[in-house]
Amino acid sequence: MTTVIALGGNALIRPGERGTAAEQRANLRATCEALRPLLVDGELVVTHGNGPQVGNELVRQERAADEVPPLPLYLAVAQTQAEIGALIESELAAVAERPVVCVLTHVRVDEDDPAFRNPTKPVGPFYSEEQARRLEADRGWTVAHEAGRGWRRVVPSPKPLGIVELAAIQTLVAAGTIAVACGGGGIPVSSRNGHLTGLDAVIDKDRASSVLAVALGAKRLVIVTDVEAVSRGWGTSAQEELRELDVRAAEALLPELATGSMGPKLEAALAFARTTGQIALITSAASLAEALAGRAGTRITP
Amino acid sequence: MTTVIALGGNALIRPGERGTAAEQRANLRATCEALRPLLVDGELVVTHGNGPQVGNELVRQERAADEVPPLPLYLAVAQTQAEIGALIESELAAVAERPVVCVLTHVRVDEDDPAFRNPTKPVGPFYSEEQARRLEADRGWTVAHEAGRGWRRVVPSPKPLGIVELAAIQTLVAAGTIAVACGGGGIPVSSRNGHLTGLDAVIDKDRASSVLAVALGAKRLVIVTDVEAVSRGWGTSAQEELRELDVRAAEALLPELATGSMGPKLEAALAFARTTGQIALITSAASLAEALAGRAGTRITP
């Protein structure tokens, strides 16, 4: 059976860290150790986020902009797939004892997706209003103000529709390879005149992972995050970890999670469980073994 | 039959260009059109250089170093594989009408390679002597002075020994996919305590392409460069294009080419022809069709 596991948050960079290669390798070493129970249990595809890494890369692009041309956002996303993919390969191949290969992954989106008319996802460095207005004029960016922090570029976060490299990932997985794919949600593309064209947008990595898991016919989607499980009443005295949610219960919980980072994760897990009739799991890397045994984490069942 | 084609120079960035994504896409559009004759003729693996791109990326890393941690050189190489791989995929998939997939590629080197004791390959921006000495002290870099231009970091250029992702590339090629691999000569790695460890070095992309072509059992290695063919007496009144060189004639010519950029290309082509008994071809993208027909370029025969 194939498991798709989506690595986020602490798995790569921990609070207070700046994202050096050494920090990321050390974190990934611990994360990859935690993946051991999955390695004896069939095929594996690893996806991952890239928030802090693409943020760092966009700072680099801007600070050198007078000397070397900044790359479009979609290529910065590509760059982080390689950065993080190389780090995951180093650490996971040592644990897995089978080949680990990072596949540069493009994800199809629809240029008519309403997200393109309403960019909301902040990316890159903060600017003064004057700088922000100039970038808006010079580069066609959309900028937005974050209270107390300054101005920032905002980009669309469209819905992932399909994985361009799906067949290659399937081929590699069938050959016993662990594929690292869909990093940072994938490079957003659409077709224009028969050419794949990169778009300056970012795709939610859990949504993309869910689309990939469905397309691969995966038996399991595991979303690794910083908390052990999905909770009801988060941050209140009535906070309660939820061990299992069926599709209906998960749907009912979504409005309560709308403002936090757990909402999109539960939504992605739910989409996978509903579409495939298989189980999705949300948990932390440290709790993964227990969660696989049903004693930790949150299982989303069809 | 499988052809490995190594793209260099003008194929990606032309003289006077700064390396914007738009420039690279336009150049690659022309290059990929020129590859058509190879597309009707068996399997294809595309490799490529990354000189200007990794130079640009190293400038970005340095200019933002006070804000975000610079990545080690080996990860900057990885980043350029993704940048250029995404651009090649966009343009080549439109021409090829079959899947094109970029595989993040690591290349094994020996840490005892003499190149590590004598770093000679300049990379990244120029510095004042004072800055260079500080970087030497702070980061353990080796720096060297280039007459009239300033100080620069120099890194080892070790011999490529093997392609870590070889099996994956073989699997993808066998499935009818065009693989983009070994970008920038590959990410240099060695094994330390069972972990692949990235090394701050750069590998010559033609040498790495030759090693890949041999390992794949390729029937042809094509090295695409800016000139139409290998010449004897380059830049003299007696300059003569060489249409065909057997291994012995190629070896005899090497000393004459020692100071130019053609030397390593001919050496890589020669190594392929000698090891495999197959033919290598050195030519420009524009002359590729004629060269395949034996009317242009230089064929290196066993």
Boltz contact constraints between the chains, C-beta under 6 A:
constraints:
  - contact:
      token1: [A, 18]
      token2: [B, 69]
      max_distance: 6.0
  - contact:
      token1: [A, 20]
      token2: [B, 69]
      max_distance: 6.0
  - contact:
      token1: [A, 21]
      token2: [B, 71]
      max_distance: 6.0
  - contact:
      token1: [A, 21]
      token2: [B, 72]
      max_distance: 6.0
  - contact:
      token1: [A, 21]
      token2: [B, 75]
      max_distance: 6.0
  - contact:
      token1: [A, 56]
      token2: [B, 68]
      max_distance: 6.0
  - contact:
      token1: [A, 59]
      token2: [B, 64]
      max_distance: 6.0
  - contact:
      token1: [A, 59]
      token2: [B, 67]
      max_distance: 6.0
  - contact:
      token1: [A, 59]
      token2: [B, 68]
      max_distance: 6.0
  - contact:
      token1: [A, 60]
      token2: [B, 60]
      max_distance: 6.0
  - contact:
      token1: [A, 60]
      token2: [B, 64]
      max_distance: 6.0
  - contact:
      token1: [A, 63]
      token2: [B, 63]
      max_distance: 6.0
  - contact:
      token1: [A, 63]
      token2: [B, 64]
      max_distance: 6.0
  - contact:
      token1: [A, 64]
      token2: [B, 59]
      max_distance: 6.0
  - contact:
      token1: [A, 64]
      token2: [B, 60]
      max_distance: 6.0
  - contact:
      token1: [A, 64]
      token2: [B, 63]
      max_distance: 6.0
  - contact:
      token1: [A, 67]
      token2: [B, 59]
      max_distance: 6.0
  - contact:
      token1: [A, 68]
      token2: [B, 56]
      max_distance: 6.0
  - contact:
      token1: [A, 68]
      token2: [B, 59]
      max_distance: 6.0
  - contact:
      token1: [A, 69]
      token2: [B, 18]
      max_distance: 6.0
  - contact:
      token1: [A, 69]
      token2: [B, 20]
      max_distance: 6.0
  - contact:
      token1: [A, 71]
      token2: [B, 21]
      max_distance: 6.0
  - contact:
      token1: [A, 72]
      token2: [B, 21]
      max_distance: 6.0
  - contact:
      token1: [A, 75]
      token2: [B, 21]
      max_distance: 6.0
  - contact:
      token1: [A, 75]
      token2: [B, 83]
      max_distance: 6.0
  - contact:
      token1: [A, 78]
      token2: [B, 82]
      max_distance: 6.0
  - contact:
      token1: [A, 78]
      token2: [B, 83]
      max_distance: 6.0
  - contact:
      token1: [A, 78]
      token2: [B, 86]
      max_distance: 6.0
  - contact:
      token1: [A, 79]
      token2: [B, 79]
      max_distance: 6.0
  - contact:
      token1: [A, 79]
      token2: [B, 82]
      max_distance: 6.0
  - contact:
      token1: [A, 79]
      token2: [B, 83]
      max_distance: 6.0
  - contact:
      token1: [A, 81]
      token2: [B, 82]
      max_distance: 6.0
  - contact:
      token1: [A, 82]
      token2: [B, 78]
      max_distance: 6.0
  - contact:
      token1: [A, 82]
      token2: [B, 79]
      max_distance: 6.0
  - contact:
      token1: [A, 82]
      token2: [B, 81]
      max_distance: 6.0
  - contact:
      token1: [A, 82]
      token2: [B, 82]
      max_distance: 6.0
  - contact:
      token1: [A, 82]
      token2: [B, 104]
      max_distance: 6.0
  - contact:
      token1: [A, 83]
      token2: [B, 75]
      max_distance: 6.0
  - contact:
      token1: [A, 83]
      token2: [B, 78]
      max_distance: 6.0
  - contact:
      token1: [A, 83]
      token2: [B, 79]
      max_distance: 6.0
  - contact:
      token1: [A, 85]
      token2: [B, 104]
      max_distance: 6.0
  - contact:
      token1: [A, 86]
      token2: [B, 78]
      max_distance: 6.0
  - contact:
      token1: [A, 86]
      token2: [B, 187]
      max_distance: 6.0
  - contact:
      token1: [A, 90]
      token2: [B, 195]
      max_distance: 6.0
  - contact:
      token1: [A, 90]
      token2: [B, 196]
      max_distance: 6.0
  - contact:
      token1: [A, 94]
      token2: [B, 194]
      max_distance: 6.0
  - contact:
      token1: [A, 94]
      token2: [B, 195]
      max_distance: 6.0
  - contact:
      token1: [A, 99]
      token2: [B, 167]
      max_distance: 6.0
  - contact:
      token1: [A, 101]
      token2: [B, 165]
      max_distance: 6.0
  - contact:
      token1: [A, 101]
      token2: [B, 168]
      max_distance: 6.0
  - contact:
      token1: [A, 102]
      token2: [B, 104]
      max_distance: 6.0
  - contact:
      token1: [A, 104]
      token2: [B, 82]
      max_distance: 6.0
  - contact:
      token1: [A, 104]
      token2: [B, 85]
      max_distance: 6.0
  - contact:
      token1: [A, 104]
      token2: [B, 102]
      max_distance: 6.0
  - contact:
      token1: [A, 165]
      token2: [B, 101]
      max_distance: 6.0
  - contact:
      token1: [A, 167]
      token2: [B, 99]
      max_distance: 6.0
  - contact:
      token1: [A, 168]
      token2: [B, 101]
      max_distance: 6.0
  - contact:
      token1: [A, 168]
      token2: [B, 172]
      max_distance: 6.0
  - contact:
      token1: [A, 168]
      token2: [B, 177]
      max_distance: 6.0
  - contact:
      token1: [A, 171]
      token2: [B, 171]
      max_distance: 6.0
  - contact:
      token1: [A, 171]
      token2: [B, 175]
      max_distance: 6.0
  - contact:
      token1: [A, 172]
      token2: [B, 168]
      max_distance: 6.0
  - contact:
      token1: [A, 175]
      token2: [B, 171]
      max_distance: 6.0
  - contact:
      token1: [A, 177]
      token2: [B, 168]
      max_distance: 6.0
  - contact:
      token1: [A, 187]
      token2: [B, 86]
      max_distance: 6.0
  - contact:
      token1: [A, 194]
      token2: [B, 94]
      max_distance: 6.0
  - contact:
      token1: [A, 195]
      token2: [B, 90]
      max_distance: 6.0
  - contact:
      token1: [A, 195]
      token2: [B, 94]
      max_distance: 6.0
  - contact:
      token1: [A, 196]
      token2: [B, 90]
      max_distance: 6.0
